[in-house]
Amino acid sequence: MKNIVQKSKLVHSTIVDWLLIKGPELFITIYGK
């Protein structure tokens, strides 16, 4: 069970990191024209 929790936390932090990196890029791509 602990492994599942650790994995879900890892996935969550990966998604958050991805959003922090890609979010601004997407925003600029969509609205920066």
N, C-alpha and C positions, 0 to 999 in steps of 0.2 A: 504493500500500500504506500509506503514511504516513497518508493521509487516513482510511483505514478504522480504523487504530489510534487516531487522535485522536478519531474519532467514537465508537468503543466506549468510550474513556476518558470522553468527555463523557456518554454515556448512563449509564455506571456511576456517575459522580459525581452525575448527576441522580437516579438511583434511590436512592443513599445519602442525598442531601439529602431526598428524598421520605420515605424511611423515618424519618429523624431527626425530620421534622416530623410525619408522619402516624402513625408508630408509637405514640407516647404517646397521641395522640388515639384511635386504635383501641383501645388497651389500656384507656383510661378508659371508652370507650363500651361495651366488652364486659364489663369487670370492675367498673365503677364504679356498678353498679345497686344 
